[in-house]
Amino acid sequence: MTKRTLANRKKKAAKHPEKSQLRKSTIQPYPESPSSAFWTEALFGAEILMLHATPVYYGLGVPRGDGSGVVIIPGFLGTDLYLTELHAWLGRIGYRPYFSGIGINAECPNLLIQRRLNQTIDKALKETGRKVHLIGHSLGGLIARSAAGARPRDVASVITLAAPIRGTVLNRAVRHAAEAVRLRILEEHGKGVLPECYTGRCTCNFLDSLRRKVPPSMVETAIYTRQDGIVDWRYCITSNPEKDVEVPGTHIGMAFNPAAYAVVAERLAKARVDE
């Protein structure tokens, strides 16, 4: 690029700043995220080892449960299987845990809630006779929050673990995987889903309920980590210090994080008191 060309572009930018700003925004349509390197997520194995070495894992030093149902929901491309540790721990501290039953979390969230998750919530309600608690990891947190917003009379609390509840700013590799899932959903369901399915522009019930504020009667908690290597942690908070709790660790390891487990126990107990 010559100096003359550069000078001409600067003059045009000065005359039409809005066009210059538009040009800049098209160069990088998404903020670079997350700030932590993706490779740090490999450290989640250490969190599993730490969990087994802490008193929290054995239910020591945390509030006991009251037998109410807790439904746990896996993250993007995950299944209930990797939440086995969380499921067993919830049982040890006195709750009745339920796997989500959604299968692989690589489907239209609206369909997952309507066809599978709601059945699990209904089962927990019937078997315990109490309002249920929802805990979701990553994308599972968005699903939990959406289901909670649609069923305020049935849900006592919703806890999100490293869930981008304020937007979908993801690691570039994860965005590519999400786009592949989106194309598969459109191919499989055709007119059964909206054209913008699996994007922030979709207008289905899932995103509509996600945009609503959690009712005051429901205890909401957003647990996040600044070392998140998958999503931008700033999108995982509500901006309400009474609801947001930071813990050290990784995005993947949040499902095995002893500090997160301690927070979960406290917040579940708070929901019981507030009922």
N, C-alpha and C positions, 0 to 999 in steps of 0.2 A: 504494500500500500504506500503510495507516494505522499509526501508532505502536503501537496496541493489537495489531493483527494481527502486526506484526513481533515484539513482545514475546512473544506467545503461541507463535510459531514457535521463538523462541530457547529458551523453557521446554521445549517438546517435544523439541528437539534435545538439550538437556541431559539429559533423562530417557532418551532413546533415541539415543545417539550413533551406533550402528551404522546406524540408518535415515537419519540425517543424512548420514553418509558415503556411503551408497548413493545418496542423492539427488544429491550432488555428483558422484559418478562417472558418473551417467547424463547429466549436462549436457554433459560432454566425454569421450566414451568413449575417445578416442585422444589422446595427447599432441600438442600442436601441433608440427609438424615439417615441414621442417627449420628450423633457426634462421636459415639464410641465405635471402635472398630468391630466389624462382624466377627472376627476371629476370637474376640474375648468371650463369645458365647460358649466356646469349648470348655470354659471353666465351670460350667454348670455341674459337672461331675463332682467337683469339690463341694458343692452345696449339698449334694446328696449325702456325702460322707459326713459333713458337718451336722446335718439334720439328725443322723443316727447317733451322734455323739453328744447331743444336747438334751437336757431334762424335758424340754418342751415336747420332744418326740414321744416321750413316755407319759405325757399328760401331767407333768409335774410343774407346779407354779403357774398354771393357767386356770381360768374359770371353768367350772364344770357345766356341761350342757344339760338341757331339760328334756331330752328325748325328741325334740322337734326335728323335722326333716330338713336336710341340707342337700340341695341338688348341685352337683359340680359339672362344669361344662368345659370341654377341651378347647384348645386354640386351633388356629389355622393348620390344616392338614393333619391334625392330631386326632386321636381316638380316646375313649375313656380309659384305655389301658394304662397310659402314662400317668394317670391321676390316681392310681391304686394306692400310693403312699398317702396322699391326702385323704382318700376315702377311708382307709384303715385308721388314720389318726383321728378323724372326726368321730369315728365310732368309739375309739378309746377314751375320748374326753366327754362322752355322754350324749352325742347326737345320733340321729338315724340318717346315715348318708345314702345318697342315691346317685348312681351314675346317670348321665344325661340321657343315654339311649339314642343319641343322634347318629351314631356310627362315625364315619370319617367326616371331619369338619371341612368339607370341600364341596359345599352345596349352597344353593340359595338360602340365606339365613331365614328368610320368611317361611320357606317350605320346611326347614328344619324345626322351627318353632311350632308351626301349625300341625305338622304331621307326626312329630316325635316328642319334642320337649314338653309340649303341653300335656301329653299323656303321662309323662313322668311326674310332672307337677301335680296333676290330678291324683295320681297314685299316692304321692307323698301326703297330700292333704287328707285323703281318705284313711290312710293307715295310721297317721299320727293324730288327726283331729286338731291340728294346729296350723297356723300359717307357716309357710316354708321359707327357707333362706336360699338364695341363689349365689353361687360363687363361680365366676368365669375367668379363665386365663386367656390373655391376649384377645383374639377375636371372640373367644367364648365369653369374655367380659361384655362385649357389645351385645351379644345375644342375650346374656343374662339381664342386662340393663333394659333392653327392648322388651323382653318378656315381663319383667317387673313393672315397667311402665304401663303395659297393657292389662296387668292383673293386680292392681293395687290392693284389692281386698284379700288376695290370697298370699301375698308376699310380705314378709316381715322385714327383710333386709336384702340388700344386694351388695356384693363385694366384688370388685374388679381387680385382677392381678395383671399389671403391666398391659392394660387394655387401652388402645388409642381412642378414647371415648369422645374426643373433641375433633377428630379428623383422622385421615388415613395416610399419614406421612410415614412411609416404610423404607426399609433398606431396599436398594435397587433390585437385588436378587429376589427378594420377597415380592416386590411389585410385579416382576415378570412372572413369577409363579401364580400370583393372583389373577393376572390377565389370562394365563393358560386355563385356569379353573373357570374363569368367566366365559371363555369361548366354549368350553365343554358344556357348561350349564345351558347356554343358548342353543347349542346343537342338540342336547338331550331333551330339553323341555319345550323348545320352540316358542309358540305363542302362550305357553303356560307360565312364562315369566316375562317381565318387562324388558324392553331392549337395553336399558341401562342397568340391568341386574349386575350386582357385585361391584358397583361403583357408587361414589358419593352422590351421584346425580339421580339415582333411582328414587322412585316415588312410591314404593311399596309400603305396606304396613310396618315392616321392620324398621326402616329409616324414619317413618313418621313417628312411631312410638319412641324411637331412640332420641329424637329431637326434643321430646317432652321432658320437663323436669321431673325428677323422681319425687313423688308425693311426700309432703312433710311427715306423714305418719310412718314412712319407711326409712330405716337407717341405711344410709349410703356410705360406702367406703371405697376409696380409690388408692390402692397400694402400688407404688411405682419405684423404679430405681434409676438413678442418673447414669448408671453404667450400662444401660440398655443398649444392646448392639443390634436390635431388630427394628424398634420403633423409636421415634423421638419422644423422650420422657415427658416433654412439655405438653404433649397431646394426651397424656395419660392421667391428667389431674383435673379436678373440678374447679380449681382456684379458690376453694373454700378450705382454709386450714383445719377446720373441724372434721373434714371428710378425707383430706389427703394425707397419706402417711408414706414417708420415704423409708426404704430399707436398702442396705447394701446388697449387691448381687447382680445376676444376669437376668435377661428376659426369659430365656428358657428355664433357668433354674428357679424362677419364681414359684413353680409348682412344688419345689422341694426346699424352699427357703425357710430356715427355722425362725428368722425374724418375722417373716410374713405370717407364719403359722401362729406366732404369739399374738400378732395384731388381729388375725382372724378370730381367735378365741375371745379376745376382749370385745371385739365389735359384735360378735354373735351374742355375747352376754348382755351387751348394751341394748341390743334390739329386744331381748327378752324383758329387760327392765322397763323399756319404753312402751311395751305393748299395752 
